[in-house]
Amino acid sequence: MKLSSQIKSISYLKAHADEIVRDMSSLSEPLIITQNGEAKVVIQDIESYEQTQETMALLKILALGVRQVEEGKVQPAGAVIQRLRDRSKSR
């Protein structure tokens, strides 16, 4: 993804807001808005945003799992399966 073509000033955003919103869903690339020559805001379509949020959630779960393994907070799969079977039988 080449972001250099997706950098616009805030005055461009103000003048072309309708066009930008209309084009965002077909581009599926973020638009970087600058103010006084400095990047300030990123605009992206809702589908890309949702995908980013899902990816971040999965990465957090993965990081948690890695940390639990490092801390020794794991049990053999066979023991867990047996415990679940025992619990199921006692109901």
PDB file of N, CA, C and O in Angstrom:
ATOM      1  N   MET A   1       0.850  -1.172   0.000  1.00  0.00           N
ATOM      2  CA  MET A   1       0.000   0.000   0.000  1.00  0.00           C
ATOM      3  C   MET A   1       0.895   1.234   0.000  1.00  0.00           C
ATOM      4  O   MET A   1       1.695   1.436   0.913  1.00  0.00           O
ATOM      5  N   LYS A   2       0.749   2.043  -1.025  1.00  0.00           N
ATOM      6  CA  LYS A   2       1.547   3.258  -1.132  1.00  0.00           C
ATOM      7  C   LYS A   2       0.725   4.438  -0.631  1.00  0.00           C
ATOM      8  O   LYS A   2      -0.210   4.887  -1.293  1.00  0.00           O
ATOM      9  N   LEU A   3       1.088   4.931   0.543  1.00  0.00           N
ATOM     10  CA  LEU A   3       0.297   5.988   1.178  1.00  0.00           C
ATOM     11  C   LEU A   3       0.537   7.375   0.584  1.00  0.00           C
ATOM     12  O   LEU A   3      -0.290   8.269   0.767  1.00  0.00           O
ATOM     13  N   SER A   4       1.635   7.570  -0.115  1.00  0.00           N
ATOM     14  CA  SER A   4       1.950   8.910  -0.615  1.00  0.00           C
ATOM     15  C   SER A   4       0.858   9.472  -1.520  1.00  0.00           C
ATOM     16  O   SER A   4       0.673  10.688  -1.576  1.00  0.00           O
ATOM     17  N   SER A   5       0.138   8.611  -2.225  1.00  0.00           N
ATOM     18  CA  SER A   5      -0.949   9.101  -3.089  1.00  0.00           C
ATOM     19  C   SER A   5      -2.229   9.351  -2.297  1.00  0.00           C
ATOM     20  O   SER A   5      -3.193   9.894  -2.835  1.00  0.00           O
ATOM     21  N   GLN A   6      -2.245   8.966  -1.043  1.00  0.00           N
ATOM     22  CA  GLN A   6      -3.435   9.099  -0.215  1.00  0.00           C
ATOM     23  C   GLN A   6      -3.262  10.156   0.877  1.00  0.00           C
ATOM     24  O   GLN A   6      -3.861  10.046   1.947  1.00  0.00           O
ATOM     25  N   ILE A   7      -2.456  11.163   0.613  1.00  0.00           N
ATOM     26  CA  ILE A   7      -2.245  12.245   1.576  1.00  0.00           C
ATOM     27  C   ILE A   7      -2.894  13.512   1.027  1.00  0.00           C
ATOM     28  O   ILE A   7      -2.588  13.949  -0.082  1.00  0.00           O
ATOM     29  N   LYS A   8      -3.784  14.088   1.810  1.00  0.00           N
ATOM     30  CA  LYS A   8      -4.498  15.302   1.408  1.00  0.00           C
ATOM     31  C   LYS A   8      -4.511  16.287   2.565  1.00  0.00           C
ATOM     32  O   LYS A   8      -4.426  15.900   3.731  1.00  0.00           O
ATOM     33  N   SER A   9      -4.618  17.554   2.230  1.00  0.00           N
ATOM     34  CA  SER A   9      -4.676  18.593   3.269  1.00  0.00           C
ATOM     35  C   SER A   9      -6.090  18.689   3.828  1.00  0.00           C
ATOM     36  O   SER A   9      -7.051  18.206   3.230  1.00  0.00           O
ATOM     37  N   ILE A  10      -6.187  19.317   4.974  1.00  0.00           N
ATOM     38  CA  ILE A  10      -7.500  19.491   5.595  1.00  0.00           C
ATOM     39  C   ILE A  10      -8.387  20.393   4.738  1.00  0.00           C
ATOM     40  O   ILE A  10      -9.606  20.226   4.726  1.00  0.00           O
ATOM     41  N   SER A  11      -7.797  21.332   4.033  1.00  0.00           N
ATOM     42  CA  SER A  11      -8.604  22.190   3.152  1.00  0.00           C
ATOM     43  C   SER A  11      -9.171  21.369   1.983  1.00  0.00           C
ATOM     44  O   SER A  11     -10.286  21.625   1.529  1.00  0.00           O
ATOM     45  N   TYR A  12      -8.406  20.388   1.501  1.00  0.00           N
ATOM     46  CA  TYR A  12      -8.923  19.490   0.457  1.00  0.00           C
ATOM     47  C   TYR A  12     -10.095  18.686   1.003  1.00  0.00           C
ATOM     48  O   TYR A  12     -11.103  18.509   0.320  1.00  0.00           O
ATOM     49  N   LEU A  13      -9.963  18.204   2.222  1.00  0.00           N
ATOM     50  CA  LEU A  13     -11.047  17.456   2.863  1.00  0.00           C
ATOM     51  C   LEU A  13     -12.305  18.315   2.956  1.00  0.00           C
ATOM     52  O   LEU A  13     -13.400  17.851   2.638  1.00  0.00           O
ATOM     53  N   LYS A  14     -12.152  19.547   3.386  1.00  0.00           N
ATOM     54  CA  LYS A  14     -13.311  20.439   3.515  1.00  0.00           C
ATOM     55  C   LYS A  14     -13.984  20.673   2.166  1.00  0.00           C
ATOM     56  O   LYS A  14     -15.212  20.695   2.080  1.00  0.00           O
ATOM     57  N   ALA A  15     -13.193  20.846   1.124  1.00  0.00           N
ATOM     58  CA  ALA A  15     -13.734  21.163  -0.193  1.00  0.00           C
ATOM     59  C   ALA A  15     -14.304  19.937  -0.909  1.00  0.00           C
ATOM     60  O   ALA A  15     -15.173  20.079  -1.769  1.00  0.00           O
ATOM     61  N   HIS A  16     -13.831  18.740  -0.568  1.00  0.00           N
ATOM     62  CA  HIS A  16     -14.223  17.539  -1.306  1.00  0.00           C
ATOM     63  C   HIS A  16     -14.781  16.432  -0.410  1.00  0.00           C
ATOM     64  O   HIS A  16     -14.653  15.253  -0.738  1.00  0.00           O
ATOM     65  N   ALA A  17     -15.388  16.790   0.696  1.00  0.00           N
ATOM     66  CA  ALA A  17     -15.862  15.787   1.659  1.00  0.00           C
ATOM     67  C   ALA A  17     -16.813  14.773   1.023  1.00  0.00           C
ATOM     68  O   ALA A  17     -16.654  13.571   1.237  1.00  0.00           O
ATOM     69  N   ASP A  18     -17.785  15.226   0.256  1.00  0.00           N
ATOM     70  CA  ASP A  18     -18.736  14.302  -0.379  1.00  0.00           C
ATOM     71  C   ASP A  18     -18.023  13.303  -1.278  1.00  0.00           C
ATOM     72  O   ASP A  18     -18.298  12.104  -1.234  1.00  0.00           O
ATOM     73  N   GLU A  19     -17.117  13.802  -2.081  1.00  0.00           N
ATOM     74  CA  GLU A  19     -16.359  12.946  -3.013  1.00  0.00           C
ATOM     75  C   GLU A  19     -15.493  11.934  -2.253  1.00  0.00           C
ATOM     76  O   GLU A  19     -15.411  10.765  -2.629  1.00  0.00           O
ATOM     77  N   ILE A  20     -14.865  12.393  -1.201  1.00  0.00           N
ATOM     78  CA  ILE A  20     -13.998  11.512  -0.400  1.00  0.00           C
ATOM     79  C   ILE A  20     -14.811  10.388   0.216  1.00  0.00           C
ATOM     80  O   ILE A  20     -14.420   9.223   0.134  1.00  0.00           O
ATOM     81  N   VAL A  21     -15.941  10.723   0.832  1.00  0.00           N
ATOM     82  CA  VAL A  21     -16.789   9.704   1.460  1.00  0.00           C
ATOM     83  C   VAL A  21     -17.291   8.718   0.409  1.00  0.00           C
ATOM     84  O   VAL A  21     -17.305   7.511   0.651  1.00  0.00           O
ATOM     85  N   ARG A  22     -17.695   9.209  -0.730  1.00  0.00           N
ATOM     86  CA  ARG A  22     -18.194   8.356  -1.807  1.00  0.00           C
ATOM     87  C   ARG A  22     -17.107   7.395  -2.302  1.00  0.00           C
ATOM     88  O   ARG A  22     -17.388   6.233  -2.595  1.00  0.00           O
ATOM     89  N   ASP A  23     -15.874   7.882  -2.393  1.00  0.00           N
ATOM     90  CA  ASP A  23     -14.772   7.080  -2.936  1.00  0.00           C
ATOM     91  C   ASP A  23     -14.123   6.146  -1.916  1.00  0.00           C
ATOM     92  O   ASP A  23     -13.446   5.194  -2.304  1.00  0.00           O
ATOM     93  N   MET A  24     -14.313   6.396  -0.634  1.00  0.00           N
ATOM     94  CA  MET A  24     -13.619   5.607   0.391  1.00  0.00           C
ATOM     95  C   MET A  24     -13.931   4.117   0.300  1.00  0.00           C
ATOM     96  O   MET A  24     -13.028   3.292   0.435  1.00  0.00           O
ATOM     97  N   SER A  25     -15.192   3.758   0.074  1.00  0.00           N
ATOM     98  CA  SER A  25     -15.540   2.336   0.068  1.00  0.00           C
ATOM     99  C   SER A  25     -14.938   1.604  -1.120  1.00  0.00           C
ATOM    100  O   SER A  25     -14.635   0.416  -1.013  1.00  0.00           O
ATOM    101  N   SER A  26     -14.759   2.270  -2.231  1.00  0.00           N
ATOM    102  CA  SER A  26     -14.175   1.596  -3.394  1.00  0.00           C
ATOM    103  C   SER A  26     -12.648   1.548  -3.323  1.00  0.00           C
ATOM    104  O   SER A  26     -12.029   0.655  -3.902  1.00  0.00           O
ATOM    105  N   LEU A  27     -12.042   2.501  -2.618  1.00  0.00           N
ATOM    106  CA  LEU A  27     -10.582   2.532  -2.524  1.00  0.00           C
ATOM    107  C   LEU A  27     -10.054   1.519  -1.520  1.00  0.00           C
ATOM    108  O   LEU A  27      -9.028   0.881  -1.758  1.00  0.00           O
ATOM    109  N   SER A  28     -10.736   1.373  -0.421  1.00  0.00           N
ATOM    110  CA  SER A  28     -10.320   0.538   0.714  1.00  0.00           C
ATOM    111  C   SER A  28      -8.871   0.776   1.117  1.00  0.00           C
ATOM    112  O   SER A  28      -8.185  -0.144   1.563  1.00  0.00           O
ATOM    113  N   GLU A  29      -8.418   1.990   0.962  1.00  0.00           N
ATOM    114  CA  GLU A  29      -7.113   2.432   1.461  1.00  0.00           C
ATOM    115  C   GLU A  29      -7.350   3.640   2.349  1.00  0.00           C
ATOM    116  O   GLU A  29      -8.246   4.436   2.072  1.00  0.00           O
ATOM    117  N   PRO A  30      -6.576   3.796   3.402  1.00  0.00           N
ATOM    118  CA  PRO A  30      -6.772   4.954   4.277  1.00  0.00           C
ATOM    119  C   PRO A  30      -6.364   6.259   3.591  1.00  0.00           C
ATOM    120  O   PRO A  30      -5.521   6.272   2.695  1.00  0.00           O
ATOM    121  N   LEU A  31      -6.973   7.332   4.027  1.00  0.00           N
ATOM    122  CA  LEU A  31      -6.652   8.664   3.543  1.00  0.00           C
ATOM    123  C   LEU A  31      -6.048   9.431   4.708  1.00  0.00           C
ATOM    124  O   LEU A  31      -6.650   9.519   5.779  1.00  0.00           O
ATOM    125  N   ILE A  32      -4.881   9.975   4.505  1.00  0.00           N
ATOM    126  CA  ILE A  32      -4.186  10.718   5.559  1.00  0.00           C
ATOM    127  C   ILE A  32      -4.451  12.204   5.353  1.00  0.00           C
ATOM    128  O   ILE A  32      -4.218  12.745   4.272  1.00  0.00           O
ATOM    129  N   ILE A  33      -4.938  12.854   6.401  1.00  0.00           N
ATOM    130  CA  ILE A  33      -5.245  14.284   6.342  1.00  0.00           C
ATOM    131  C   ILE A  33      -4.159  15.040   7.106  1.00  0.00           C
ATOM    132  O   ILE A  33      -3.807  14.700   8.235  1.00  0.00           O
ATOM    133  N   THR A  34      -3.645  16.072   6.450  1.00  0.00           N
ATOM    134  CA  THR A  34      -2.606  16.891   7.076  1.00  0.00           C
ATOM    135  C   THR A  34      -3.169  18.238   7.490  1.00  0.00           C
ATOM    136  O   THR A  34      -4.132  18.740   6.912  1.00  0.00           O
ATOM    137  N   GLN A  35      -2.539  18.806   8.507  1.00  0.00           N
ATOM    138  CA  GLN A  35      -2.861  20.158   8.945  1.00  0.00           C
ATOM    139  C   GLN A  35      -1.533  20.870   9.162  1.00  0.00           C
ATOM    140  O   GLN A  35      -0.683  20.399   9.917  1.00  0.00           O
ATOM    141  N   ASN A  36      -1.365  21.987   8.507  1.00  0.00           N
ATOM    142  CA  ASN A  36      -0.107  22.734   8.550  1.00  0.00           C
ATOM    143  C   ASN A  36       1.074  21.842   8.155  1.00  0.00           C
ATOM    144  O   ASN A  36       2.154  21.935   8.738  1.00  0.00           O
ATOM    145  N   GLY A  37       0.857  20.978   7.158  1.00  0.00           N
ATOM    146  CA  GLY A  37       1.916  20.125   6.640  1.00  0.00           C
ATOM    147  C   GLY A  37       2.257  18.920   7.489  1.00  0.00           C
ATOM    148  O   GLY A  37       3.204  18.197   7.181  1.00  0.00           O
ATOM    149  N   GLU A  38       1.502  18.688   8.552  1.00  0.00           N
ATOM    150  CA  GLU A  38       1.782  17.577   9.466  1.00  0.00           C
ATOM    151  C   GLU A  38       0.601  16.606   9.459  1.00  0.00           C
ATOM    152  O   GLU A  38      -0.552  17.029   9.544  1.00  0.00           O
ATOM    153  N   ALA A  39       0.884  15.311   9.357  1.00  0.00           N
ATOM    154  CA  ALA A  39      -0.171  14.301   9.365  1.00  0.00           C
ATOM    155  C   ALA A  39      -0.909  14.362  10.701  1.00  0.00           C
ATOM    156  O   ALA A  39      -0.288  14.329  11.764  1.00  0.00           O
ATOM    157  N   LYS A  40      -2.238  14.452  10.639  1.00  0.00           N
ATOM    158  CA  LYS A  40      -3.040  14.585  11.856  1.00  0.00           C
ATOM    159  C   LYS A  40      -4.104  13.511  12.012  1.00  0.00           C
ATOM    160  O   LYS A  40      -4.378  13.076  13.131  1.00  0.00           O
ATOM    161  N   VAL A  41      -4.717  13.070  10.898  1.00  0.00           N
ATOM    162  CA  VAL A  41      -5.864  12.175  10.968  1.00  0.00           C
ATOM    163  C   VAL A  41      -5.783  11.152   9.840  1.00  0.00           C
ATOM    164  O   VAL A  41      -5.285  11.436   8.750  1.00  0.00           O
ATOM    165  N   VAL A  42      -6.289   9.950  10.135  1.00  0.00           N
ATOM    166  CA  VAL A  42      -6.431   8.923   9.105  1.00  0.00           C
ATOM    167  C   VAL A  42      -7.917   8.613   8.973  1.00  0.00           C
ATOM    168  O   VAL A  42      -8.613   8.386   9.962  1.00  0.00           O
ATOM    169  N   ILE A  43      -8.385   8.608   7.729  1.00  0.00           N
ATOM    170  CA  ILE A  43      -9.777   8.278   7.438  1.00  0.00           C
ATOM    171  C   ILE A  43      -9.780   6.967   6.666  1.00  0.00           C
ATOM    172  O   ILE A  43      -9.009   6.793   5.722  1.00  0.00           O
ATOM    173  N   GLN A  44     -10.654   6.041   7.071  1.00  0.00           N
ATOM    174  CA  GLN A  44     -10.764   4.785   6.334  1.00  0.00           C
ATOM    175  C   GLN A  44     -12.217   4.342   6.282  1.00  0.00           C
ATOM    176  O   GLN A  44     -13.032   4.758   7.105  1.00  0.00           O
ATOM    177  N   ASP A  45     -12.539   3.492   5.306  1.00  0.00           N
ATOM    178  CA  ASP A  45     -13.911   3.013   5.186  1.00  0.00           C
ATOM    179  C   ASP A  45     -14.222   2.072   6.344  1.00  0.00           C
ATOM    180  O   ASP A  45     -13.316   1.527   6.975  1.00  0.00           O
ATOM    181  N   ILE A  46     -15.506   1.889   6.616  1.00  0.00           N
ATOM    182  CA  ILE A  46     -15.939   1.135   7.787  1.00  0.00           C
ATOM    183  C   ILE A  46     -15.534  -0.331   7.703  1.00  0.00           C
ATOM    184  O   ILE A  46     -15.189  -0.926   8.725  1.00  0.00           O
ATOM    185  N   GLU A  47     -15.564  -0.922   6.530  1.00  0.00           N
ATOM    186  CA  GLU A  47     -15.185  -2.331   6.382  1.00  0.00           C
ATOM    187  C   GLU A  47     -13.710  -2.535   6.748  1.00  0.00           C
ATOM    188  O   GLU A  47     -13.372  -3.485   7.454  1.00  0.00           O
ATOM    189  N   SER A  48     -12.852  -1.662   6.278  1.00  0.00           N
ATOM    190  CA  SER A  48     -11.427  -1.758   6.622  1.00  0.00           C
ATOM    191  C   SER A  48     -11.210  -1.527   8.112  1.00  0.00           C
ATOM    192  O   SER A  48     -10.388  -2.199   8.735  1.00  0.00           O
ATOM    193  N   TYR A  49     -11.947  -0.579   8.680  1.00  0.00           N
ATOM    194  CA  TYR A  49     -11.839  -0.303  10.119  1.00  0.00           C
ATOM    195  C   TYR A  49     -12.230  -1.532  10.932  1.00  0.00           C
ATOM    196  O   TYR A  49     -11.524  -1.911  11.867  1.00  0.00           O
ATOM    197  N   GLU A  50     -13.348  -2.153  10.579  1.00  0.00           N
ATOM    198  CA  GLU A  50     -13.809  -3.344  11.296  1.00  0.00           C
ATOM    199  C   GLU A  50     -12.794  -4.482  11.174  1.00  0.00           C
ATOM    200  O   GLU A  50     -12.533  -5.195  12.143  1.00  0.00           O
ATOM    201  N   GLN A  51     -12.227  -4.646   9.986  1.00  0.00           N
ATOM    202  CA  GLN A  51     -11.213  -5.682   9.782  1.00  0.00           C
ATOM    203  C   GLN A  51      -9.976  -5.403  10.643  1.00  0.00           C
ATOM    204  O   GLN A  51      -9.395  -6.322  11.218  1.00  0.00           O
ATOM    205  N   THR A  52      -9.588  -4.157  10.724  1.00  0.00           N
ATOM    206  CA  THR A  52      -8.448  -3.777  11.562  1.00  0.00           C
ATOM    207  C   THR A  52      -8.736  -4.084  13.025  1.00  0.00           C
ATOM    208  O   THR A  52      -7.868  -4.597  13.731  1.00  0.00           O
ATOM    209  N   GLN A  53      -9.947  -3.774  13.488  1.00  0.00           N
ATOM    210  CA  GLN A  53     -10.310  -4.035  14.880  1.00  0.00           C
ATOM    211  C   GLN A  53     -10.317  -5.527  15.186  1.00  0.00           C
ATOM    212  O   GLN A  53      -9.865  -5.945  16.252  1.00  0.00           O
ATOM    213  N   GLU A  54     -10.827  -6.332  14.257  1.00  0.00           N
ATOM    214  CA  GLU A  54     -10.830  -7.788  14.443  1.00  0.00           C
ATOM    215  C   GLU A  54      -9.400  -8.328  14.497  1.00  0.00           C
ATOM    216  O   GLU A  54      -9.087  -9.196  15.312  1.00  0.00           O
ATOM    217  N   THR A  55      -8.549  -7.816  13.638  1.00  0.00           N
ATOM    218  CA  THR A  55      -7.146  -8.239  13.622  1.00  0.00           C
ATOM    219  C   THR A  55      -6.468  -7.888  14.937  1.00  0.00           C
ATOM    220  O   THR A  55      -5.724  -8.697  15.490  1.00  0.00           O
ATOM    221  N   MET A  56      -6.721  -6.685  15.438  1.00  0.00           N
ATOM    222  CA  MET A  56      -6.130  -6.273  16.710  1.00  0.00           C
ATOM    223  C   MET A  56      -6.618  -7.160  17.856  1.00  0.00           C
ATOM    224  O   MET A  56      -5.835  -7.511  18.739  1.00  0.00           O
ATOM    225  N   ALA A  57      -7.897  -7.526  17.854  1.00  0.00           N
ATOM    226  CA  ALA A  57      -8.435  -8.391  18.905  1.00  0.00           C
ATOM    227  C   ALA A  57      -7.759  -9.761  18.861  1.00  0.00           C
ATOM    228  O   ALA A  57      -7.410 -10.313  19.904  1.00  0.00           O
ATOM    229  N   LEU A  58      -7.575 -10.306  17.675  1.00  0.00           N
ATOM    230  CA  LEU A  58      -6.909 -11.602  17.546  1.00  0.00           C
ATOM    231  C   LEU A  58      -5.455 -11.536  18.005  1.00  0.00           C
ATOM    232  O   LEU A  58      -4.957 -12.462  18.646  1.00  0.00           O
ATOM    233  N   LEU A  59      -4.783 -10.446  17.678  1.00  0.00           N
ATOM    234  CA  LEU A  59      -3.397 -10.289  18.116  1.00  0.00           C
ATOM    235  C   LEU A  59      -3.308 -10.184  19.638  1.00  0.00           C
ATOM    236  O   LEU A  59      -2.367 -10.708  20.236  1.00  0.00           O
ATOM    237  N   LYS A  60      -4.271  -9.516  20.271  1.00  0.00           N
ATOM    238  CA  LYS A  60      -4.286  -9.421  21.732  1.00  0.00           C
ATOM    239  C   LYS A  60      -4.493 -10.792  22.363  1.00  0.00           C
ATOM    240  O   LYS A  60      -3.849 -11.126  23.358  1.00  0.00           O
ATOM    241  N   ILE A  61      -5.397 -11.589  21.781  1.00  0.00           N
ATOM    242  CA  ILE A  61      -5.632 -12.945  22.290  1.00  0.00           C
ATOM    243  C   ILE A  61      -4.367 -13.785  22.141  1.00  0.00           C
ATOM    244  O   ILE A  61      -3.998 -14.525  23.053  1.00  0.00           O
ATOM    245  N   LEU A  62      -3.714 -13.672  21.009  1.00  0.00           N
ATOM    246  CA  LEU A  62      -2.471 -14.410  20.776  1.00  0.00           C
ATOM    247  C   LEU A  62      -1.401 -14.002  21.775  1.00  0.00           C
ATOM    248  O   LEU A  62      -0.717 -14.861  22.333  1.00  0.00           O
ATOM    249  N   ALA A  63      -1.246 -12.710  22.008  1.00  0.00           N
ATOM    250  CA  ALA A  63      -0.254 -12.222  22.967  1.00  0.00           C
ATOM    251  C   ALA A  63      -0.560 -12.723  24.374  1.00  0.00           C
ATOM    252  O   ALA A  63       0.352 -13.074  25.123  1.00  0.00           O
ATOM    253  N   LEU A  64      -1.834 -12.757  24.732  1.00  0.00           N
ATOM    254  CA  LEU A  64      -2.229 -13.276  26.041  1.00  0.00           C
ATOM    255  C   LEU A  64      -1.860 -14.747  26.164  1.00  0.00           C
ATOM    256  O   LEU A  64      -1.346 -15.175  27.197  1.00  0.00           O
ATOM    257  N   GLY A  65      -2.118 -15.519  25.117  1.00  0.00           N
ATOM    258  CA  GLY A  65      -1.774 -16.936  25.119  1.00  0.00           C
ATOM    259  C   GLY A  65      -0.288 -17.164  25.261  1.00  0.00           C
ATOM    260  O   GLY A  65       0.140 -18.035  26.018  1.00  0.00           O
ATOM    261  N   VAL A  66       0.506 -16.387  24.539  1.00  0.00           N
ATOM    262  CA  VAL A  66       1.960 -16.503  24.628  1.00  0.00           C
ATOM    263  C   VAL A  66       2.428 -16.183  26.044  1.00  0.00           C
ATOM    264  O   VAL A  66       3.285 -16.880  26.588  1.00  0.00           O
ATOM    265  N   ARG A  67       1.875 -15.144  26.637  1.00  0.00           N
ATOM    266  CA  ARG A  67       2.257 -14.765  28.001  1.00  0.00           C
ATOM    267  C   ARG A  67       1.895 -15.864  28.998  1.00  0.00           C
ATOM    268  O   ARG A  67       2.673 -16.156  29.907  1.00  0.00           O
ATOM    269  N   GLN A  68       0.720 -16.476  28.835  1.00  0.00           N
ATOM    270  CA  GLN A  68       0.315 -17.555  29.728  1.00  0.00           C
ATOM    271  C   GLN A  68       1.244 -18.766  29.597  1.00  0.00           C
ATOM    272  O   GLN A  68       1.556 -19.414  30.596  1.00  0.00           O
ATOM    273  N   VAL A  69       1.682 -19.073  28.388  1.00  0.00           N
ATOM    274  CA  VAL A  69       2.630 -20.170  28.191  1.00  0.00           C
ATOM    275  C   VAL A  69       3.946 -19.841  28.881  1.00  0.00           C
ATOM    276  O   VAL A  69       4.526 -20.688  29.560  1.00  0.00           O
ATOM    277  N   GLU A  70       4.419 -18.608  28.705  1.00  0.00           N
ATOM    278  CA  GLU A  70       5.682 -18.189  29.332  1.00  0.00           C
ATOM    279  C   GLU A  70       5.599 -18.242  30.859  1.00  0.00           C
ATOM    280  O   GLU A  70       6.592 -18.542  31.521  1.00  0.00           O
ATOM    281  N   GLU A  71       4.429 -17.955  31.416  1.00  0.00           N
ATOM    282  CA  GLU A  71       4.239 -17.963  32.866  1.00  0.00           C
ATOM    283  C   GLU A  71       3.905 -19.355  33.394  1.00  0.00           C
ATOM    284  O   GLU A  71       3.711 -19.532  34.597  1.00  0.00           O
ATOM    285  N   GLY A  72       3.838 -20.335  32.509  1.00  0.00           N
ATOM    286  CA  GLY A  72       3.548 -21.701  32.919  1.00  0.00           C
ATOM    287  C   GLY A  72       2.096 -21.946  33.281  1.00  0.00           C
ATOM    288  O   GLY A  72       1.784 -22.920  33.965  1.00  0.00           O
ATOM    289  N   LYS A  73       1.223 -21.092  32.840  1.00  0.00           N
ATOM    290  CA  LYS A  73      -0.207 -21.229  33.159  1.00  0.00           C
ATOM    291  C   LYS A  73      -0.909 -22.083  32.097  1.00  0.00           C
ATOM    292  O   LYS A  73      -1.913 -21.672  31.516  1.00  0.00           O
ATOM    293  N   VAL A  74      -0.367 -23.263  31.861  1.00  0.00           N
ATOM    294  CA  VAL A  74      -0.933 -24.180  30.871  1.00  0.00           C
ATOM    295  C   VAL A  74      -1.092 -25.559  31.493  1.00  0.00           C
ATOM    296  O   VAL A  74      -0.452 -25.891  32.491  1.00  0.00           O
ATOM    297  N   GLN A  75      -1.957 -26.348  30.881  1.00  0.00           N
ATOM    298  CA  GLN A  75      -2.175 -27.717  31.336  1.00  0.00           C
ATOM    299  C   GLN A  75      -2.140 -28.627  30.114  1.00  0.00           C
ATOM    300  O   GLN A  75      -2.456 -28.190  29.008  1.00  0.00           O
ATOM    301  N   PRO A  76      -1.761 -29.880  30.300  1.00  0.00           N
ATOM    302  CA  PRO A  76      -1.772 -30.816  29.169  1.00  0.00           C
ATOM    303  C   PRO A  76      -3.194 -30.950  28.613  1.00  0.00           C
ATOM    304  O   PRO A  76      -4.159 -30.990  29.376  1.00  0.00           O
ATOM    305  N   ALA A  77      -3.319 -31.019  27.301  1.00  0.00           N
ATOM    306  CA  ALA A  77      -4.631 -31.102  26.659  1.00  0.00           C
ATOM    307  C   ALA A  77      -5.409 -32.315  27.140  1.00  0.00           C
ATOM    308  O   ALA A  77      -6.618 -32.232  27.356  1.00  0.00           O
ATOM    309  N   GLY A  78      -4.727 -33.438  27.309  1.00  0.00           N
ATOM    310  CA  GLY A  78      -5.405 -34.654  27.760  1.00  0.00           C
ATOM    311  C   GLY A  78      -6.074 -34.470  29.106  1.00  0.00           C
ATOM    312  O   GLY A  78      -7.188 -34.950  29.318  1.00  0.00           O
ATOM    313  N   ALA A  79      -5.409 -33.782  30.016  1.00  0.00           N
ATOM    314  CA  ALA A  79      -5.968 -33.533  31.346  1.00  0.00           C
ATOM    315  C   ALA A  79      -7.194 -32.642  31.268  1.00  0.00           C
ATOM    316  O   ALA A  79      -8.174 -32.872  31.977  1.00  0.00           O
ATOM    317  N   VAL A  80      -7.152 -31.642  30.427  1.00  0.00           N
ATOM    318  CA  VAL A  80      -8.294 -30.733  30.273  1.00  0.00           C
ATOM    319  C   VAL A  80      -9.476 -31.475  29.674  1.00  0.00           C
ATOM    320  O   VAL A  80     -10.609 -31.313  30.128  1.00  0.00           O
ATOM    321  N   ILE A  81      -9.219 -32.292  28.653  1.00  0.00           N
ATOM    322  CA  ILE A  81     -10.297 -33.052  28.009  1.00  0.00           C
ATOM    323  C   ILE A  81     -10.932 -34.015  29.006  1.00  0.00           C
ATOM    324  O   ILE A  81     -12.155 -34.139  29.061  1.00  0.00           O
ATOM    325  N   GLN A  82     -10.105 -34.693  29.790  1.00  0.00           N
ATOM    326  CA  GLN A  82     -10.639 -35.627  30.787  1.00  0.00           C
ATOM    327  C   GLN A  82     -11.487 -34.900  31.828  1.00  0.00           C
ATOM    328  O   GLN A  82     -12.547 -35.389  32.218  1.00  0.00           O
ATOM    329  N   ARG A  83     -11.025 -33.739  32.274  1.00  0.00           N
ATOM    330  CA  ARG A  83     -11.783 -32.957  33.251  1.00  0.00           C
ATOM    331  C   ARG A  83     -13.137 -32.545  32.678  1.00  0.00           C
ATOM    332  O   ARG A  83     -14.142 -32.575  33.388  1.00  0.00           O
ATOM    333  N   LEU A  84     -13.173 -32.162  31.405  1.00  0.00           N
ATOM    334  CA  LEU A  84     -14.432 -31.776  30.759  1.00  0.00           C
ATOM    335  C   LEU A  84     -15.366 -32.975  30.627  1.00  0.00           C
ATOM    336  O   LEU A  84     -16.575 -32.852  30.825  1.00  0.00           O
ATOM    337  N   ARG A  85     -14.806 -34.121  30.295  1.00  0.00           N
ATOM    338  CA  ARG A  85     -15.629 -35.333  30.211  1.00  0.00           C
ATOM    339  C   ARG A  85     -16.213 -35.701  31.568  1.00  0.00           C
ATOM    340  O   ARG A  85     -17.390 -36.046  31.675  1.00  0.00           O
ATOM    341  N   ASP A  86     -15.379 -35.624  32.602  1.00  0.00           N
ATOM    342  CA  ASP A  86     -15.837 -35.940  33.960  1.00  0.00           C
ATOM    343  C   ASP A  86     -16.948 -34.985  34.382  1.00  0.00           C
ATOM    344  O   ASP A  86     -17.943 -35.404  34.973  1.00  0.00           O
ATOM    345  N   ARG A  87     -16.780 -33.725  34.083  1.00  0.00           N
ATOM    346  CA  ARG A  87     -17.776 -32.714  34.431  1.00  0.00           C
ATOM    347  C   ARG A  87     -19.073 -32.993  33.688  1.00  0.00           C
ATOM    348  O   ARG A  87     -20.157 -32.868  34.258  1.00  0.00           O
ATOM    349  N   SER A  88     -18.966 -33.370  32.420  1.00  0.00           N
ATOM    350  CA  SER A  88     -20.141 -33.661  31.602  1.00  0.00           C
ATOM    351  C   SER A  88     -20.914 -34.871  32.152  1.00  0.00           C
ATOM    352  O   SER A  88     -22.144 -34.867  32.151  1.00  0.00           O
ATOM    353  N   LYS A  89     -20.205 -35.897  32.617  1.00  0.00           N
ATOM    354  CA  LYS A  89     -20.836 -37.111  33.149  1.00  0.00           C
ATOM    355  C   LYS A  89     -21.538 -36.840  34.469  1.00  0.00           C
ATOM    356  O   LYS A  89     -22.554 -37.466  34.771  1.00  0.00           O
ATOM    357  N   SER A  90     -21.004 -35.912  35.262  1.00  0.00           N
ATOM    358  CA  SER A  90     -21.582 -35.656  36.590  1.00  0.00           C
ATOM    359  C   SER A  90     -22.847 -34.806  36.525  1.00  0.00           C
ATOM    360  O   SER A  90     -23.498 -34.614  37.551  1.00  0.00           O
ATOM    361  N   ARG A  91     -23.199 -34.313  35.402  1.00  0.00           N
ATOM    362  CA  ARG A  91     -24.402 -33.468  35.267  1.00  0.00           C
ATOM    363  C   ARG A  91     -25.628 -34.254  35.046  1.00  0.00           C
ATOM    364  O   ARG A  91     -26.712 -33.685  34.915  1.00  0.00           O
TER     365      ARG A  91
END
